[in-house]
Amino acid sequence: MDNLYTRQSSLDLNINQSITVVGCGGIGYWVAKFAAMSGIEKMYLFDPDAFEEHNLNRIDIPVEALGVNKAQVTKSVINRIRPSATVLAFPFILQEHTFPHSDWIVDCTDKFASQQTNEEIARKFGARYMKAGYNGEDMSIHNVVAEWGEAQDGYTIVPSWIVPATIVAALTVAKILKYNNAEVATTVEKLFRWRR
């Protein structure tokens, strides 16, 4: 597979980085997959939850993966498409003593308290922090914690579908690989240029 990254070689992408993806659901799953497809070979995946049926409208996993830990499923998918990648899956939340000292913490969680903790961990250990999220059609990628939706017992429930999940994930990987300082807040509709 010597020609795997030939067509992106002139783009000056920094693939020699490590990432920690916290939350491997609608966005985090795609962030990890897209990062691996782009050439990032070292990643750490944290998520205590298992995939449920409602995740299948935005994740391309088989029904047999329902009930299986999200981080583990994501690792398995990446290992199939990029067997040379080093991917470690942790079926629990990221904590200070479990942080693997990567270059980035990509926060794709739905709990505001977890986001604050993840941002503090990044700051303490000198990692870059990024919060990637969406709420129906509104989406953002920021260098600080952002709050979405209505919290129920600390968990944020947002309308979810494949389009914003993959757009946010793709832009998140673009930020990691090339546009480190960029941030975005937009809607799906605003991405289309209307012509009259």
WOVEN-V718408 format. One record per helix or strand of 3 or more residues. SS is the DSSP state (@ for helix, = for strand). FROM is the first residue (numbers start at 1). TO is the last residue. Records with the same first field share a line. If there is no record, write none. Layout:
SS->FROM-TO + FROM-TO
//
This chain:
@->6-11 + 28-38 + 53-57 + 63-65 + 70-81 + 96-98 + 112-125 + 162-177 + 189-191
=->18-22 + 42-46 + 86-90 + 104-107 + 128-135 + 138-142 + 150-152 + 155-157 + 184-187
//
